[in-house]
């Protein structure tokens, strides 16, 4: 669903900062938090099961 470049950017965001520093209501990265990050950055809604893959 994401391009390789988008995946790389999401991965970097996850590695660089915890979700609360990105003004998200999570302390740790969960699939739900990653899903919300993707939706915020790219306006792409991904199924929660797909985020884990």
PDB file of N, CA, C, O and CB in Angstrom:
ATOM      1  N   UNK A   1       0.813  -1.190   0.000  1.00  0.00           N
ATOM      2  CA  UNK A   1       0.000   0.000   0.000  1.00  0.00           C
ATOM      3  C   UNK A   1       0.865   1.266   0.000  1.00  0.00           C
ATOM      4  O   UNK A   1       0.470   2.291  -0.557  1.00  0.00           O
ATOM      5  CB  UNK A   1      -0.930  -0.009   1.200  1.00  0.00           C
ATOM      6  N   UNK A   2       2.033   1.193   0.619  1.00  0.00           N
ATOM      7  CA  UNK A   2       2.939   2.337   0.635  1.00  0.00           C
ATOM      8  C   UNK A   2       4.065   2.104  -0.372  1.00  0.00           C
ATOM      9  O   UNK A   2       4.432   0.965  -0.665  1.00  0.00           O
ATOM     10  CB  UNK A   2       3.514   2.571   2.063  1.00  0.00           C
ATOM     11  N   UNK A   3       4.593   3.184  -0.884  1.00  0.00           N
ATOM     12  CA  UNK A   3       5.753   3.062  -1.761  1.00  0.00           C
ATOM     13  C   UNK A   3       6.972   2.744  -0.882  1.00  0.00           C
ATOM     14  O   UNK A   3       6.941   2.971   0.328  1.00  0.00           O
ATOM     15  CB  UNK A   3       5.978   4.381  -2.607  1.00  0.00           C
ATOM     16  N   UNK A   4       8.036   2.223  -1.487  1.00  0.00           N
ATOM     17  CA  UNK A   4       9.241   1.955  -0.694  1.00  0.00           C
ATOM     18  C   UNK A   4       9.769   3.214   0.014  1.00  0.00           C
ATOM     19  O   UNK A   4      10.259   3.129   1.140  1.00  0.00           O
ATOM     20  CB  UNK A   4      10.334   1.376  -1.594  1.00  0.00           C
ATOM     21  N   UNK A   5       9.670   4.355  -0.629  1.00  0.00           N
ATOM     22  CA  UNK A   5      10.121   5.605  -0.005  1.00  0.00           C
ATOM     23  C   UNK A   5       9.253   5.965   1.197  1.00  0.00           C
ATOM     24  O   UNK A   5       9.766   6.402   2.227  1.00  0.00           O
ATOM     25  CB  UNK A   5      10.103   6.751  -1.027  1.00  0.00           C
ATOM     26  N   UNK A   6       7.941   5.784   1.069  1.00  0.00           N
ATOM     27  CA  UNK A   6       7.042   6.065   2.189  1.00  0.00           C
ATOM     28  C   UNK A   6       7.337   5.120   3.358  1.00  0.00           C
ATOM     29  O   UNK A   6       7.366   5.544   4.513  1.00  0.00           O
ATOM     30  CB  UNK A   6       5.563   5.930   1.745  1.00  0.00           C
ATOM     31  N   UNK A   7       7.554   3.851   3.054  1.00  0.00           N
ATOM     32  CA  UNK A   7       7.890   2.883   4.096  1.00  0.00           C
ATOM     33  C   UNK A   7       9.160   3.305   4.824  1.00  0.00           C
ATOM     34  O   UNK A   7       9.242   3.223   6.049  1.00  0.00           O
ATOM     35  CB  UNK A   7       8.060   1.476   3.496  1.00  0.00           C
ATOM     36  N   UNK A   8      10.143   3.755   4.060  1.00  0.00           N
ATOM     37  CA  UNK A   8      11.410   4.199   4.639  1.00  0.00           C
ATOM     38  C   UNK A   8      11.198   5.390   5.574  1.00  0.00           C
ATOM     39  O   UNK A   8      11.785   5.442   6.655  1.00  0.00           O
ATOM     40  CB  UNK A   8      12.403   4.569   3.529  1.00  0.00           C
ATOM     41  N   UNK A   9      10.370   6.335   5.165  1.00  0.00           N
ATOM     42  CA  UNK A   9      10.093   7.510   5.990  1.00  0.00           C
ATOM     43  C   UNK A   9       9.354   7.134   7.280  1.00  0.00           C
ATOM     44  O   UNK A   9       9.650   7.669   8.348  1.00  0.00           O
ATOM     45  CB  UNK A   9       9.272   8.528   5.194  1.00  0.00           C
ATOM     46  N   UNK A  10       8.402   6.219   7.175  1.00  0.00           N
ATOM     47  CA  UNK A  10       7.670   5.762   8.364  1.00  0.00           C
ATOM     48  C   UNK A  10       8.626   5.058   9.312  1.00  0.00           C
ATOM     49  O   UNK A  10       8.604   5.308  10.517  1.00  0.00           O
ATOM     50  CB  UNK A  10       6.502   4.815   7.972  1.00  0.00           C
ATOM     51  N   UNK A  11       9.463   4.184   8.780  1.00  0.00           N
ATOM     52  CA  UNK A  11      10.438   3.475   9.600  1.00  0.00           C
ATOM     53  C   UNK A  11      11.362   4.456  10.335  1.00  0.00           C
ATOM     54  O   UNK A  11      11.654   4.275  11.517  1.00  0.00           O
ATOM     55  CB  UNK A  11      11.265   2.519   8.731  1.00  0.00           C
ATOM     56  N   UNK A  12      11.812   5.482   9.632  1.00  0.00           N
ATOM     57  CA  UNK A  12      12.696   6.485  10.235  1.00  0.00           C
ATOM     58  C   UNK A  12      11.975   7.238  11.351  1.00  0.00           C
ATOM     59  O   UNK A  12      12.552   7.486  12.410  1.00  0.00           O
ATOM     60  CB  UNK A  12      13.200   7.477   9.166  1.00  0.00           C
ATOM     61  N   UNK A  13      10.717   7.599  11.114  1.00  0.00           N
ATOM     62  CA  UNK A  13       9.934   8.286  12.146  1.00  0.00           C
ATOM     63  C   UNK A  13       9.818   7.435  13.401  1.00  0.00           C
ATOM     64  O   UNK A  13       9.934   7.943  14.516  1.00  0.00           O
ATOM     65  CB  UNK A  13       8.537   8.634  11.618  1.00  0.00           C
ATOM     66  N   UNK A  14       9.587   6.137  13.214  1.00  0.00           N
ATOM     67  CA  UNK A  14       9.433   5.215  14.336  1.00  0.00           C
ATOM     68  C   UNK A  14      10.747   5.065  15.093  1.00  0.00           C
ATOM     69  O   UNK A  14      10.757   5.002  16.323  1.00  0.00           O
ATOM     70  CB  UNK A  14       8.943   3.846  13.846  1.00  0.00           C
ATOM     71  N   UNK A  15      11.846   5.007  14.364  1.00  0.00           N
ATOM     72  CA  UNK A  15      13.152   4.843  15.000  1.00  0.00           C
ATOM     73  C   UNK A  15      13.607   6.109  15.718  1.00  0.00           C
ATOM     74  O   UNK A  15      14.273   6.029  16.750  1.00  0.00           O
ATOM     75  CB  UNK A  15      14.186   4.442  13.966  1.00  0.00           C
ATOM     76  N   UNK A  16      13.259   7.268  15.187  1.00  0.00           N
ATOM     77  CA  UNK A  16      13.768   8.532  15.709  1.00  0.00           C
ATOM     78  C   UNK A  16      13.029   9.064  16.930  1.00  0.00           C
ATOM     79  O   UNK A  16      13.644   9.665  17.811  1.00  0.00           O
ATOM     80  CB  UNK A  16      13.720   9.550  14.643  1.00  0.00           C
ATOM     81  N   UNK A  17      11.714   8.852  16.994  1.00  0.00           N
ATOM     82  CA  UNK A  17      10.930   9.473  18.071  1.00  0.00           C
ATOM     83  C   UNK A  17       9.821   8.545  18.552  1.00  0.00           C
ATOM     84  O   UNK A  17       9.260   7.775  17.773  1.00  0.00           O
ATOM     85  CB  UNK A  17      10.327  10.803  17.596  1.00  0.00           C
ATOM     86  N   UNK A  18       9.513   8.627  19.846  1.00  0.00           N
ATOM     87  CA  UNK A  18       8.334   7.904  20.325  1.00  0.00           C
ATOM     88  C   UNK A  18       7.076   8.656  19.887  1.00  0.00           C
ATOM     89  O   UNK A  18       7.143   9.846  19.579  1.00  0.00           O
ATOM     90  CB  UNK A  18       8.370   7.738  21.881  1.00  0.00           C
ATOM     91  N   UNK A  19       5.954   7.983  19.858  1.00  0.00           N
ATOM     92  CA  UNK A  19       4.726   8.618  19.364  1.00  0.00           C
ATOM     93  C   UNK A  19       4.306   9.873  20.120  1.00  0.00           C
ATOM     94  O   UNK A  19       3.763  10.799  19.518  1.00  0.00           O
ATOM     95  CB  UNK A  19       3.614   7.639  19.417  1.00  0.00           C
ATOM     96  N   UNK A  20       4.547   9.919  21.420  1.00  0.00           N
ATOM     97  CA  UNK A  20       4.107  11.107  22.166  1.00  0.00           C
ATOM     98  C   UNK A  20       4.867  12.363  21.741  1.00  0.00           C
ATOM     99  O   UNK A  20       4.345  13.469  21.886  1.00  0.00           O
ATOM    100  CB  UNK A  20       4.286  10.882  23.669  1.00  0.00           C
ATOM    101  N   UNK A  21       6.081  12.219  21.222  1.00  0.00           N
ATOM    102  CA  UNK A  21       6.819  13.377  20.713  1.00  0.00           C
ATOM    103  C   UNK A  21       6.270  13.863  19.378  1.00  0.00           C
ATOM    104  O   UNK A  21       6.555  14.980  18.945  1.00  0.00           O
ATOM    105  CB  UNK A  21       8.292  13.036  20.567  1.00  0.00           C
ATOM    106  N   UNK A  22       5.485  13.016  18.736  1.00  0.00           N
ATOM    107  CA  UNK A  22       4.829  13.399  17.485  1.00  0.00           C
ATOM    108  C   UNK A  22       3.388  13.845  17.742  1.00  0.00           C
ATOM    109  O   UNK A  22       2.562  13.903  16.831  1.00  0.00           O
ATOM    110  CB  UNK A  22       4.854  12.226  16.485  1.00  0.00           C
ATOM    111  N   UNK A  23       3.114  14.159  19.021  1.00  0.00           N
ATOM    112  CA  UNK A  23       1.794  14.624  19.449  1.00  0.00           C
ATOM    113  C   UNK A  23       0.693  13.593  19.187  1.00  0.00           C
ATOM    114  O   UNK A  23      -0.413  13.921  18.756  1.00  0.00           O
ATOM    115  CB  UNK A  23       1.453  15.922  18.744  1.00  0.00           C
ATOM    116  N   UNK A  24       1.042  12.338  19.464  1.00  0.00           N
ATOM    117  CA  UNK A  24       0.087  11.245  19.330  1.00  0.00           C
ATOM    118  C   UNK A  24      -0.235  10.737  20.733  1.00  0.00           C
ATOM    119  O   UNK A  24       0.603  10.851  21.628  1.00  0.00           O
ATOM    120  CB  UNK A  24       0.652  10.092  18.419  1.00  0.00           C
ATOM    121  N   UNK A  25      -1.419  10.184  20.948  1.00  0.00           N
ATOM    122  CA  UNK A  25      -1.838   9.765  22.294  1.00  0.00           C
ATOM    123  C   UNK A  25      -1.315   8.381  22.694  1.00  0.00           C
ATOM    124  O   UNK A  25      -2.031   7.607  23.329  1.00  0.00           O
ATOM    125  CB  UNK A  25      -3.346   9.768  22.376  1.00  0.00           C
ATOM    126  N   UNK A  26      -0.088   8.075  22.330  1.00  0.00           N
ATOM    127  CA  UNK A  26       0.504   6.774  22.648  1.00  0.00           C
ATOM    128  C   UNK A  26       1.877   7.010  23.265  1.00  0.00           C
ATOM    129  O   UNK A  26       2.517   8.026  22.993  1.00  0.00           O
ATOM    130  CB  UNK A  26       0.609   5.866  21.373  1.00  0.00           C
ATOM    131  N   UNK A  27       2.328   6.077  24.092  1.00  0.00           N
ATOM    132  CA  UNK A  27       3.655   6.170  24.686  1.00  0.00           C
ATOM    133  C   UNK A  27       4.629   5.289  23.908  1.00  0.00           C
ATOM    134  O   UNK A  27       5.793   5.643  23.725  1.00  0.00           O
ATOM    135  CB  UNK A  27       3.620   5.760  26.178  1.00  0.00           C
ATOM    136  N   UNK A  28       4.138   4.140  23.454  1.00  0.00           N
ATOM    137  CA  UNK A  28       4.955   3.194  22.700  1.00  0.00           C
ATOM    138  C   UNK A  28       4.376   2.996  21.305  1.00  0.00           C
ATOM    139  O   UNK A  28       3.199   3.261  21.060  1.00  0.00           O
ATOM    140  CB  UNK A  28       5.051   1.845  23.440  1.00  0.00           C
ATOM    141  N   UNK A  29       5.220   2.528  20.404  1.00  0.00           N
ATOM    142  CA  UNK A  29       4.744   2.235  19.058  1.00  0.00           C
ATOM    143  C   UNK A  29       3.979   0.920  19.049  1.00  0.00           C
ATOM    144  O   UNK A  29       4.538  -0.139  19.331  1.00  0.00           O
ATOM    145  CB  UNK A  29       5.917   2.181  18.065  1.00  0.00           C
ATOM    146  N   UNK A  30       2.715   1.000  18.727  1.00  0.00           N
ATOM    147  CA  UNK A  30       1.861  -0.167  18.544  1.00  0.00           C
ATOM    148  C   UNK A  30       1.396  -0.161  17.094  1.00  0.00           C
ATOM    149  O   UNK A  30       1.629   0.802  16.364  1.00  0.00           O
ATOM    150  CB  UNK A  30       0.641  -0.162  19.543  1.00  0.00           C
ATOM    151  N   UNK A  31       0.750  -1.221  16.688  1.00  0.00           N
ATOM    152  CA  UNK A  31       0.220  -1.233  15.319  1.00  0.00           C
ATOM    153  C   UNK A  31      -0.778  -0.100  15.113  1.00  0.00           C
ATOM    154  O   UNK A  31      -0.818   0.510  14.044  1.00  0.00           O
ATOM    155  CB  UNK A  31      -0.446  -2.586  15.009  1.00  0.00           C
ATOM    156  N   UNK A  32      -1.574   0.177  16.123  1.00  0.00           N
ATOM    157  CA  UNK A  32      -2.554   1.263  16.026  1.00  0.00           C
ATOM    158  C   UNK A  32      -1.851   2.611  15.868  1.00  0.00           C
ATOM    159  O   UNK A  32      -2.284   3.451  15.079  1.00  0.00           O
ATOM    160  CB  UNK A  32      -3.467   1.281  17.273  1.00  0.00           C
ATOM    161  N   UNK A  33      -0.762   2.816  16.622  1.00  0.00           N
ATOM    162  CA  UNK A  33      -0.017   4.071  16.523  1.00  0.00           C
ATOM    163  C   UNK A  33       0.623   4.221  15.147  1.00  0.00           C
ATOM    164  O   UNK A  33       0.605   5.305  14.563  1.00  0.00           O
ATOM    165  CB  UNK A  33       1.058   4.142  17.614  1.00  0.00           C
ATOM    166  N   UNK A  34       1.187   3.136  14.634  1.00  0.00           N
ATOM    167  CA  UNK A  34       1.801   3.174  13.294  1.00  0.00           C
ATOM    168  C   UNK A  34       0.729   3.437  12.250  1.00  0.00           C
ATOM    169  O   UNK A  34       0.940   4.211  11.316  1.00  0.00           O
ATOM    170  CB  UNK A  34       2.546   1.842  12.980  1.00  0.00           C
ATOM    171  N   UNK A  35      -0.394   2.808  12.405  1.00  0.00           N
ATOM    172  CA  UNK A  35      -1.512   3.020  11.476  1.00  0.00           C
ATOM    173  C   UNK A  35      -1.923   4.496  11.455  1.00  0.00           C
ATOM    174  O   UNK A  35      -2.152   5.068  10.389  1.00  0.00           O
ATOM    175  CB  UNK A  35      -2.720   2.134  11.871  1.00  0.00           C
ATOM    176  N   UNK A  36      -2.013   5.102  12.638  1.00  0.00           N
ATOM    177  CA  UNK A  36      -2.392   6.510  12.724  1.00  0.00           C
ATOM    178  C   UNK A  36      -1.318   7.409  12.106  1.00  0.00           C
ATOM    179  O   UNK A  36      -1.642   8.395  11.443  1.00  0.00           O
ATOM    180  CB  UNK A  36      -2.637   6.906  14.186  1.00  0.00           C
ATOM    181  N   UNK A  37      -0.057   7.078  12.318  1.00  0.00           N
ATOM    182  CA  UNK A  37       1.039   7.848  11.727  1.00  0.00           C
ATOM    183  C   UNK A  37       0.957   7.817  10.204  1.00  0.00           C
ATOM    184  O   UNK A  37       1.117   8.849   9.551  1.00  0.00           O
ATOM    185  CB  UNK A  37       2.399   7.301  12.198  1.00  0.00           C
ATOM    186  N   UNK A  38       0.713   6.652   9.645  1.00  0.00           N
ATOM    187  CA  UNK A  38       0.583   6.514   8.188  1.00  0.00           C
ATOM    188  C   UNK A  38      -0.585   7.349   7.683  1.00  0.00           C
ATOM    189  O   UNK A  38      -0.483   8.031   6.664  1.00  0.00           O
ATOM    190  CB  UNK A  38       0.392   5.030   7.789  1.00  0.00           C
ATOM    191  N   UNK A  39      -1.686   7.285   8.404  1.00  0.00           N
ATOM    192  CA  UNK A  39      -2.865   8.049   7.988  1.00  0.00           C
ATOM    193  C   UNK A  39      -2.607   9.557   8.070  1.00  0.00           C
ATOM    194  O   UNK A  39      -3.025  10.310   7.190  1.00  0.00           O
ATOM    195  CB  UNK A  39      -4.075   7.674   8.859  1.00  0.00           C
ATOM    196  N   UNK A  40      -1.929   9.984   9.108  1.00  0.00           N
ATOM    197  CA  UNK A  40      -1.612  11.417   9.249  1.00  0.00           C
ATOM    198  C   UNK A  40      -0.687  11.907   8.138  1.00  0.00           C
ATOM    199  O   UNK A  40      -0.907  12.966   7.550  1.00  0.00           O
ATOM    200  CB  UNK A  40      -0.965  11.684  10.611  1.00  0.00           C
ATOM    201  N   UNK A  41       0.360  11.113   7.859  1.00  0.00           N
ATOM    202  CA  UNK A  41       1.374  11.563   6.893  1.00  0.00           C
ATOM    203  C   UNK A  41       0.911  11.455   5.447  1.00  0.00           C
ATOM    204  O   UNK A  41       1.192  12.333   4.632  1.00  0.00           O
ATOM    205  CB  UNK A  41       2.641  10.762   7.069  1.00  0.00           C
ATOM    206  N   UNK A  42       0.193  10.365   5.129  1.00  0.00           N
ATOM    207  CA  UNK A  42      -0.103  10.086   3.724  1.00  0.00           C
ATOM    208  C   UNK A  42      -1.587   9.995   3.394  1.00  0.00           C
ATOM    209  O   UNK A  42      -1.942   9.749   2.241  1.00  0.00           O
ATOM    210  CB  UNK A  42       0.553   8.819   3.330  1.00  0.00           C
ATOM    211  N   UNK A  43      -2.456  10.186   4.373  1.00  0.00           N
ATOM    212  CA  UNK A  43      -3.905  10.062   4.170  1.00  0.00           C
ATOM    213  C   UNK A  43      -4.277   8.706   3.576  1.00  0.00           C
ATOM    214  O   UNK A  43      -5.182   8.596   2.749  1.00  0.00           O
ATOM    215  CB  UNK A  43      -4.411  11.183   3.257  1.00  0.00           C
ATOM    216  N   UNK A  44      -3.563   7.688   4.014  1.00  0.00           N
ATOM    217  CA  UNK A  44      -3.831   6.319   3.577  1.00  0.00           C
ATOM    218  C   UNK A  44      -4.286   5.536   4.803  1.00  0.00           C
ATOM    219  O   UNK A  44      -3.572   5.468   5.804  1.00  0.00           O
ATOM    220  CB  UNK A  44      -2.560   5.657   2.905  1.00  0.00           C
ATOM    221  N   UNK A  45      -5.459   4.954   4.723  1.00  0.00           N
ATOM    222  CA  UNK A  45      -5.997   4.151   5.830  1.00  0.00           C
ATOM    223  C   UNK A  45      -5.699   2.686   5.546  1.00  0.00           C
ATOM    224  O   UNK A  45      -6.185   2.124   4.564  1.00  0.00           O
ATOM    225  CB  UNK A  45      -7.542   4.384   6.012  1.00  0.00           C
ATOM    226  N   UNK A  46      -4.895   2.069   6.412  1.00  0.00           N
ATOM    227  CA  UNK A  46      -4.477   0.683   6.226  1.00  0.00           C
ATOM    228  C   UNK A  46      -5.141  -0.159   7.310  1.00  0.00           C
ATOM    229  O   UNK A  46      -5.255   0.273   8.457  1.00  0.00           O
ATOM    230  CB  UNK A  46      -2.914   0.543   6.277  1.00  0.00           C
ATOM    231  N   UNK A  47      -5.574  -1.349   6.948  1.00  0.00           N
ATOM    232  CA  UNK A  47      -6.155  -2.278   7.901  1.00  0.00           C
ATOM    233  C   UNK A  47      -5.134  -2.595   8.983  1.00  0.00           C
ATOM    234  O   UNK A  47      -3.944  -2.722   8.694  1.00  0.00           O
ATOM    235  CB  UNK A  47      -6.627  -3.568   7.196  1.00  0.00           C
ATOM    236  N   UNK A  48      -5.584  -2.724  10.214  1.00  0.00           N
ATOM    237  CA  UNK A  48      -4.693  -2.953  11.344  1.00  0.00           C
ATOM    238  C   UNK A  48      -3.854  -4.218  11.174  1.00  0.00           C
ATOM    239  O   UNK A  48      -2.703  -4.250  11.609  1.00  0.00           O
ATOM    240  CB  UNK A  48      -5.496  -3.039  12.622  1.00  0.00           C
ATOM    241  N   UNK A  49      -4.404  -5.253  10.556  1.00  0.00           N
ATOM    242  CA  UNK A  49      -3.662  -6.493  10.314  1.00  0.00           C
ATOM    243  C   UNK A  49      -2.529  -6.280   9.336  1.00  0.00           C
ATOM    244  O   UNK A  49      -1.475  -6.906   9.452  1.00  0.00           O
ATOM    245  CB  UNK A  49      -4.590  -7.577   9.795  1.00  0.00           C
ATOM    246  N   UNK A  50      -2.737  -5.407   8.380  1.00  0.00           N
ATOM    247  CA  UNK A  50      -1.718  -5.126   7.363  1.00  0.00           C
ATOM    248  C   UNK A  50      -0.551  -4.342   7.940  1.00  0.00           C
ATOM    249  O   UNK A  50       0.581  -4.496   7.482  1.00  0.00           O
ATOM    250  CB  UNK A  50      -2.329  -4.356   6.199  1.00  0.00           C
ATOM    251  N   UNK A  51      -0.804  -3.513   8.926  1.00  0.00           N
ATOM    252  CA  UNK A  51       0.255  -2.697   9.528  1.00  0.00           C
ATOM    253  C   UNK A  51       1.336  -3.585  10.143  1.00  0.00           C
ATOM    254  O   UNK A  51       2.517  -3.243  10.090  1.00  0.00           O
ATOM    255  CB  UNK A  51      -0.331  -1.755  10.600  1.00  0.00           C
ATOM    256  N   UNK A  52       0.954  -4.696  10.712  1.00  0.00           N
ATOM    257  CA  UNK A  52       1.912  -5.610  11.336  1.00  0.00           C
ATOM    258  C   UNK A  52       2.811  -6.322  10.352  1.00  0.00           C
ATOM    259  O   UNK A  52       3.844  -6.871  10.735  1.00  0.00           O
ATOM    260  CB  UNK A  52       1.188  -6.621  12.141  1.00  0.00           C
ATOM    261  N   UNK A  53       2.435  -6.320   9.104  1.00  0.00           N
ATOM    262  CA  UNK A  53       3.246  -6.997   8.091  1.00  0.00           C
ATOM    263  C   UNK A  53       4.226  -6.010   7.547  1.00  0.00           C
ATOM    264  O   UNK A  53       5.024  -6.349   6.673  1.00  0.00           O
ATOM    265  CB  UNK A  53       2.379  -7.593   6.957  1.00  0.00           C
TER     266      UNK A  53
END
